[in-house]
């Protein structure tokens, strides 16, 4: 109730008189997680498993009970300079079918 309950005015009418939306009256904001806490947790996960990218880090955070978006995890990992370690192409190895031939004509 916005005004005293003795006045028999409905909530809709009170909101109308005060120019307030009813949805705003009942809205309870979700508390935000502090970025430093999340960054510390992301670093701990990445330090234990440096092969994890932002998607797998997000899954671990959600499994631990944090409500987090993958885009935020990516943004924070980019800010901290954390990247997944993965093997690159092996360009110096020769295939089995290839033979070295000297100038055939």
KEGU-110317 format. One line per field, with one value per residue: x, y, z of N, C-alpha, C in turn. Coordinates in steps of 0.05 Angstrom, whole numbers, plus 5000, padded with zeros to 4 digits. Example, Ala and Ser with C-alpha at 12.3 -4.5 7.8 and 13.67 -1.06 7.14 Angstrom:
BEGIN
n.u: 5264, 5257
n.v: 4886, 4955
n.w: 5156, 5142
ca.u: 5246, 5273
ca.v: 4910, 4979
ca.w: 5156, 5143
c.u: 5264, 5258
c.v: 4934, 5001
c.w: 5156, 5157
//
This chain:
BEGIN
n.u: 5017, 5009, 4988, 4955, 4920, 4869, 4841, 4800, 4822, 4838, 4897, 4910, 4884, 4912, 4963, 4951, 4937, 4985, 5017, 5048, 5072, 5041, 5071, 5121, 5114, 5112, 5161, 5222, 5288, 5341, 5397, 5462, 5521, 5585, 5637, 5691, 5692, 5672, 5711, 5756, 5739, 5733, 5787, 5809, 5785, 5804, 5859, 5865, 5848, 5873, 5858, 5806, 5757, 5716, 5664, 5664, 5682, 5639, 5600, 5620, 5617, 5562, 5547, 5568, 5532, 5528, 5495, 5503, 5521, 5544, 5567, 5584, 5623, 5659, 5673, 5698, 5740, 5769, 5783, 5817, 5856, 5857, 5861, 5841, 5883, 5905, 5922, 5959, 5961, 5999, 6047, 6098, 6105, 6112, 6069, 6050, 6045, 6075, 6134, 6202, 6229, 6280, 6284, 6249, 6243
n.v: 4976, 5044, 5089, 5104, 5048, 5059, 5092, 5073, 5057, 5027, 4991, 4998, 5046, 5081, 5079, 5102, 5154, 5173, 5171, 5125, 5063, 4999, 4953, 4972, 4981, 4931, 4910, 4878, 4887, 4846, 4826, 4847, 4812, 4823, 4847, 4838, 4795, 4756, 4757, 4738, 4686, 4667, 4669, 4631, 4584, 4583, 4580, 4529, 4498, 4512, 4503, 4514, 4553, 4613, 4592, 4542, 4558, 4589, 4549, 4521, 4560, 4567, 4517, 4519, 4552, 4606, 4660, 4676, 4707, 4685, 4722, 4762, 4735, 4726, 4779, 4795, 4758, 4773, 4824, 4811, 4786, 4731, 4672, 4612, 4555, 4520, 4468, 4484, 4482, 4429, 4443, 4430, 4376, 4320, 4288, 4218, 4198, 4230, 4238, 4255, 4280, 4288, 4335, 4312, 4296
n.w: 5000, 4985, 5009, 5072, 5102, 5121, 5086, 5036, 4983, 4922, 4902, 4849, 4837, 4872, 4850, 4801, 4816, 4837, 4793, 4783, 4760, 4768, 4765, 4778, 4831, 4854, 4840, 4854, 4858, 4831, 4868, 4850, 4831, 4857, 4816, 4826, 4860, 4826, 4786, 4814, 4825, 4772, 4757, 4792, 4773, 4720, 4730, 4752, 4710, 4654, 4602, 4596, 4565, 4559, 4557, 4583, 4633, 4648, 4653, 4697, 4737, 4739, 4756, 4807, 4830, 4819, 4788, 4725, 4663, 4600, 4566, 4600, 4629, 4588, 4575, 4624, 4626, 4581, 4598, 4640, 4612, 4603, 4568, 4534, 4532, 4477, 4431, 4372, 4299, 4270, 4233, 4217, 4210, 4167, 4121, 4116, 4064, 4032, 3995, 3989, 3932, 3886, 3838, 3790, 3722
ca.u: 5000, 5024, 4976, 4945, 4899, 4842, 4829, 4793, 4830, 4852, 4925, 4910, 4877, 4934, 4984, 4942, 4938, 5013, 5031, 5068, 5063, 5037, 5094, 5143, 5108, 5118, 5187, 5244, 5312, 5359, 5423, 5483, 5546, 5608, 5654, 5717, 5688, 5669, 5737, 5772, 5729, 5741, 5816, 5814, 5776, 5822, 5885, 5864, 5844, 5878, 5846, 5778, 5750, 5695, 5639, 5666, 5683, 5611, 5586, 5630, 5606, 5533, 5546, 5574, 5509, 5529, 5478, 5521, 5517, 5569, 5579, 5598, 5647, 5678, 5683, 5716, 5764, 5784, 5794, 5840, 5876, 5856, 5852, 5844, 5907, 5897, 5944, 5957, 5966, 6027, 6054, 6125, 6106, 6108, 6050, 6062, 6044, 6093, 6162, 6219, 6241, 6298, 6279, 6242, 6235
ca.v: 5000, 5069, 5108, 5090, 5029, 5069, 5101, 5049, 5062, 5004, 4995, 5009, 5075, 5095, 5082, 5121, 5181, 5180, 5167, 5103, 5038, 4979, 4935, 4984, 4979, 4903, 4901, 4875, 4883, 4823, 4837, 4842, 4800, 4841, 4838, 4829, 4767, 4739, 4756, 4720, 4659, 4660, 4664, 4606, 4562, 4583, 4572, 4500, 4486, 4534, 4496, 4523, 4579, 4627, 4576, 4522, 4572, 4596, 4525, 4515, 4581, 4561, 4492, 4527, 4567, 4635, 4668, 4692, 4706, 4678, 4747, 4776, 4719, 4732, 4807, 4795, 4743, 4791, 4846, 4800, 4775, 4702, 4658, 4583, 4545, 4497, 4462, 4495, 4463, 4418, 4448, 4421, 4347, 4311, 4267, 4192, 4193, 4248, 4230, 4277, 4272, 4308, 4344, 4292, 4307
ca.w: 5000, 4984, 5029, 5096, 5096, 5129, 5062, 5020, 4955, 4912, 4895, 4821, 4839, 4885, 4830, 4781, 4828, 4841, 4768, 4786, 4749, 4788, 4763, 4793, 4859, 4863, 4831, 4874, 4841, 4838, 4876, 4830, 4842, 4855, 4794, 4836, 4870, 4802, 4773, 4830, 4820, 4745, 4756, 4805, 4755, 4697, 4739, 4756, 4683, 4634, 4576, 4596, 4554, 4574, 4558, 4604, 4658, 4654, 4663, 4724, 4755, 4743, 4773, 4835, 4841, 4811, 4766, 4709, 4634, 4586, 4555, 4622, 4634, 4566, 4579, 4646, 4619, 4563, 4614, 4656, 4594, 4605, 4543, 4536, 4519, 4461, 4412, 4346, 4278, 4269, 4205, 4211, 4206, 4140, 4119, 4110, 4035, 4018, 3993, 3979, 3907, 3875, 3811, 3770, 3696
c.u: 5018, 5014, 4964, 4921, 4871, 4827, 4824, 4797, 4845, 4881, 4927, 4904, 4899, 4956, 4977, 4944, 4966, 5029, 5054, 5056, 5061, 5060, 5118, 5139, 5116, 5146, 5207, 5269, 5329, 5386, 5445, 5508, 5568, 5627, 5681, 5715, 5686, 5696, 5756, 5764, 5736, 5770, 5822, 5807, 5796, 5850, 5886, 5862, 5848, 5867, 5817, 5775, 5727, 5669, 5641, 5669, 5655, 5596, 5594, 5618, 5576, 5529, 5551, 5552, 5509, 5510, 5494, 5515, 5544, 5583, 5594, 5624, 5668, 5690, 5703, 5742, 5781, 5797, 5818, 5861, 5878, 5846, 5857, 5869, 5898, 5919, 5938, 5962, 5995, 6036, 6082, 6127, 6099, 6087, 6063, 6063, 6064, 6122, 6177, 6233, 6258, 6291, 6273, 6233, 6227
c.v: 5025, 5090, 5091, 5072, 5038, 5080, 5077, 5055, 5037, 5012, 5007, 5038, 5092, 5100, 5102, 5150, 5191, 5178, 5147, 5078, 5017, 4959, 4946, 4983, 4951, 4894, 4900, 4869, 4860, 4835, 4828, 4830, 4820, 4830, 4827, 4801, 4748, 4736, 4738, 4691, 4650, 4653, 4637, 4582, 4560, 4573, 4541, 4486, 4507, 4528, 4505, 4551, 4591, 4610, 4556, 4535, 4580, 4572, 4518, 4535, 4575, 4536, 4499, 4545, 4597, 4639, 4687, 4687, 4700, 4702, 4762, 4762, 4725, 4759, 4808, 4780, 4759, 4814, 4836, 4789, 4745, 4690, 4628, 4575, 4520, 4492, 4474, 4474, 4454, 4420, 4437, 4391, 4340, 4288, 4241, 4187, 4210, 4237, 4254, 4267, 4295, 4312, 4322, 4306, 4285
c.w: 5000, 5004, 5052, 5089, 5104, 5105, 5044, 4991, 4945, 4904, 4867, 4821, 4851, 4865, 4809, 4791, 4831, 4816, 4770, 4774, 4771, 4788, 4778, 4823, 4870, 4856, 4853, 4857, 4851, 4846, 4856, 4845, 4837, 4834, 4805, 4847, 4847, 4788, 4788, 4826, 4792, 4743, 4769, 4787, 4732, 4706, 4742, 4729, 4662, 4606, 4574, 4583, 4569, 4576, 4581, 4631, 4667, 4665, 4691, 4744, 4760, 4760, 4802, 4846, 4835, 4788, 4748, 4679, 4621, 4574, 4576, 4629, 4613, 4569, 4601, 4640, 4599, 4578, 4630, 4638, 4595, 4579, 4547, 4521, 4503, 4440, 4385, 4324, 4277, 4240, 4197, 4206, 4177, 4140, 4111, 4080, 4020, 4018, 3982, 3954, 3897, 3846, 3791, 3744, 3677
//
